Amino acid sequence: MRGGRSVIKNVAFGFGSKLIVFVFGMIVPQLLIKSFGSEVNGLLTTVTQIYTYIALLEAGIGNAAVNALYRPLDEGDRDMASSVISAARRYFREVTVLYFGAVVLFAAIYPWCVSSEIDKMTIFWVIFIQGMTGCISYYFCAVYNQLLDADAHRYVTENVELLGYVLTSVAKIILISMGFNVISVQIANFVMVIVKVVVTYSYCKKKYPWIIYKKNADKNLLQQRGAFIIHEVSTVVFSNTDVFIISTFCGLALSSVYGVYNLVFTSLNTLVNTANGGLGFLLGQNHYKDHKKFLLLYETYDTIYTMAVFIIFSIAYILAIPFVALYTRDITDINYIIPYVPLLFALINIMSGTRAVAARLITVTGNARRTQGRSIAEAVINLTASLILVQFFGIYGVLIGTVIALLYRMNDMLIFASRHILKRNIIAGYKNLFVNGVLFAGIVLINERLTLQIGSYGSFVVHGIVVSAIVGAVYLLLNCVCNVRLLKSLKTVLRERKNPSV
């Protein structure tokens, strides 16, 4: 079975690339705010996040393609793999046309929906250029990204993304420092996306010369593709609710405040999701085999992943305010220090993270259609609650609306996965959440009574190391005490991966 070295490469390259992305992700927005002001940064934050999540529409078809590719790639059936790839490419290119139409509409309408001192043509071109990067990427490379994912070579995609991101960030830093306007910065991003497309296309053409594109490939090979798309459309609505409502009802400057906190937590969330993406193909390769071994693999994976999520976002919650205070200390056009916002962001990311393994399980086992209605309900709850609460509580109301929607969907996923896929007691799905949740609540109570005074980045690093060591050790100790099977299960899973015949 493929996977041993690929697991290491997927996770190692994934984490490495995300750390570099995190560093540049901190530098560029700060330069944007200082050079163009919080409103321009708020505009870029809003547009970038919306397009980032519209990119999940690619994942809708991509999930169906990856699921369909697992078995033929594992069994070496290149003819069937070619058929699936052909069907996926055909579907991606059809969707790209619709995507282009959405870009034009968004660019034409949004400038008139937001109150800002930025001229409307600048807003139009920022939105349009950013949208065109997605069109180019989907049309030429989307199917190759899914192929690499299914073939346990996700690290290749990670490396190409890293290359593009570093080049783009360096170009932005140079252009901003030289006094170029924000449209020029967006054009640099567009050029670098073309570079990524060329690299990915060339690599896959060389690595997979056996692919035969079939003009009339049956799109039915992408089972439950409609359900996957519905899931991702719902995710787009759910994920874009916050920034869109804040920019529309609270202004672009406050969306810049949201963007700074979101940048910190989203960067960490992306880092965590790298592990889920890098290891997730193991679930796809094993779910149709021995159920007992698969259950052991899932429980070990879920226990470690949930613990990691709580550790990372507990640390982020503690250090968020001190970091933002340092990060924005020279920015005076709006106050970036807002109490309790880090707690709400931490809750949102913890709930998103603790359901991630169950969500992956639902995807790889072909249960997207059975759960599509729940995904729509999550988006509706988030949108409705946020629109109502923003009127009374501003940015707090929008974040609370997201928490409410996640409470519903997280529980729904955990229950569905336990009852319908794993065939186990529902309470078992909550054990990890409860154990780690109690400790997180204790951390919140302690942190609310303490104030970290950090005056420099050097001091922040020292405090960060100390906080991380303490928080990590406490979570690890608690999880080992409350789950004595953890080390034994991990050892068993590793032995099975090393000696598949055992």
KAMO-V226995 format. One record per backbone hydrogen bond with DSSP energy under -0.5 kcal/mol. NH is the residue of the N-H (numbers start at 1). CO is the residue of the C=O. If there is no record, write none. Layout:
BEGIN
NH,CO + NH,CO
END
This chain:
BEGIN
7,3 + 8,4 + 9,5 + 10,6 + 11,7 + 12,8 + 13,9 + 14,9 + 14,10 + 15,11 + 16,12 + 17,13 + 18,14 + 19,15 + 20,16 + 21,17 + 22,18 + 23,19 + 24,20 + 25,21 + 26,22 + 26,23 + 27,23 + 28,24 + 29,25 + 30,26 + 31,27 + 32,28 + 33,29 + 34,30 + 35,31 + 36,32 + 37,32 + 37,33 + 41,37 + 42,38 + 43,39 + 44,40 + 45,41 + 46,42 + 47,43 + 48,44 + 49,45 + 50,46 + 51,47 + 52,48 + 53,49 + 54,50 + 55,51 + 56,53 + 57,54 + 58,55 + 59,55 + 60,56 + 61,57 + 62,58 + 63,59 + 64,60 + 65,61 + 66,62 + 67,63 + 68,64 + 69,65 + 70,66 + 71,67 + 72,68 + 73,69 + 74,70 + 75,71 + 76,72 + 77,72 + 78,76 + 81,77 + 82,78 + 83,79 + 84,80 + 85,81 + 86,82 + 87,83 + 88,84 + 89,85 + 90,86 + 91,87 + 92,88 + 93,89 + 94,90 + 95,91 + 96,92 + 97,93 + 98,94 + 99,95 + 100,96 + 101,97 + 102,98 + 103,99 + 104,100 + 105,101 + 106,102 + 107,103 + 108,104 + 109,105 + 110,106 + 111,107 + 112,109 + 113,110 + 114,110 + 116,114 + 123,119 + 124,120 + 125,121 + 126,122 + 127,123 + 128,124 + 129,125 + 130,126 + 131,127 + 132,128 + 133,129 + 134,130 + 135,131 + 136,132 + 137,133 + 138,134 + 139,135 + 140,136 + 141,137 + 142,137 + 142,138 + 145,141 + 146,142 + 147,143 + 148,144 + 149,145 + 150,146 + 151,147 + 152,149 + 153,148 + 156,153 + 157,153 + 158,154 + 159,155 + 160,156 + 161,157 + 162,158 + 163,159 + 164,160 + 165,161 + 166,162 + 167,163 + 168,164 + 169,165 + 170,166 + 171,167 + 172,168 + 173,169 + 174,170 + 175,171 + 176,172 + 177,173 + 178,174 + 179,176 + 180,175 + 185,181 + 186,182 + 187,183 + 188,184 + 189,185 + 190,186 + 191,187 + 192,188 + 193,189 + 194,190 + 195,191 + 196,192 + 197,193 + 198,194 + 199,195 + 200,196 + 201,197 + 202,198 + 203,199 + 204,200 + 205,201 + 206,202 + 207,203 + 208,204 + 209,206 + 211,208 + 213,211 + 215,213 + 217,214 + 221,218 + 222,219 + 223,221 + 225,222 + 228,224 + 229,225 + 230,226 + 231,227 + 232,228 + 233,229 + 234,230 + 235,231 + 236,232 + 237,233 + 238,234 + 239,235 + 240,236 + 241,237 + 241,238 + 244,240 + 245,241 + 246,242 + 247,243 + 248,244 + 249,245 + 250,245 + 250,246 + 251,246 + 252,115 + 255,251 + 256,252 + 257,253 + 258,254 + 259,255 + 260,256 + 261,257 + 262,258 + 263,259 + 264,260 + 265,261 + 266,262 + 267,263 + 268,264 + 269,265 + 270,266 + 271,267 + 272,268 + 273,269 + 274,270 + 275,271 + 275,272 + 276,272 + 277,273 + 278,274 + 279,275 + 280,276 + 281,277 + 282,279 + 283,280 + 284,280 + 285,281 + 286,282 + 287,283 + 289,286 + 294,290 + 295,291 + 296,292 + 297,293 + 298,294 + 299,295 + 300,296 + 301,297 + 302,298 + 303,299 + 304,300 + 305,301 + 306,302 + 307,303 + 308,304 + 309,305 + 310,306 + 311,307 + 312,308 + 313,309 + 314,310 + 315,311 + 316,312 + 317,313 + 318,314 + 319,315 + 320,316 + 323,319 + 324,320 + 325,321 + 326,322 + 327,323 + 328,324 + 329,326 + 331,328 + 332,330 + 338,336 + 341,338 + 344,340 + 345,341 + 346,342 + 347,343 + 348,344 + 349,345 + 350,346 + 351,347 + 352,348 + 353,349 + 354,350 + 355,351 + 356,353 + 357,353 + 359,355 + 360,356 + 361,357 + 362,358 + 363,359 + 364,360 + 365,361 + 366,363 + 367,362 + 371,367 + 371,368 + 372,368 + 372,369 + 375,371 + 376,372 + 377,373 + 378,374 + 379,375 + 380,376 + 381,377 + 382,378 + 383,379 + 384,380 + 385,381 + 386,382 + 387,383 + 388,384 + 389,385 + 390,386 + 391,388 + 392,389 + 393,389 + 394,390 + 396,393 + 398,394 + 399,395 + 400,396 + 401,397 + 402,398 + 403,399 + 404,400 + 405,401 + 406,402 + 407,403 + 408,404 + 409,405 + 410,406 + 411,407 + 412,408 + 413,409 + 414,410 + 415,411 + 416,412 + 417,413 + 418,414 + 419,415 + 420,416 + 421,416 + 421,417 + 422,417 + 423,418 + 424,418 + 428,425 + 429,425 + 429,426 + 430,427 + 431,427 + 431,428 + 434,430 + 435,431 + 436,432 + 437,433 + 438,434 + 439,435 + 440,436 + 441,437 + 442,438 + 443,439 + 444,440 + 445,441 + 446,442 + 447,443 + 448,444 + 449,446 + 450,447 + 453,451 + 454,452 + 460,456 + 461,457 + 462,458 + 463,459 + 464,460 + 465,461 + 466,462 + 467,463 + 468,464 + 469,465 + 470,466 + 471,467 + 472,468 + 473,469 + 474,470 + 475,471 + 476,472 + 477,473 + 478,474 + 479,475 + 480,476 + 481,477 + 482,478 + 483,479 + 486,483 + 488,484 + 489,485 + 490,486 + 491,487 + 492,488 + 493,489 + 494,490 + 495,491 + 496,492 + 497,493 + 498,494 + 499,495 + 502,499
END
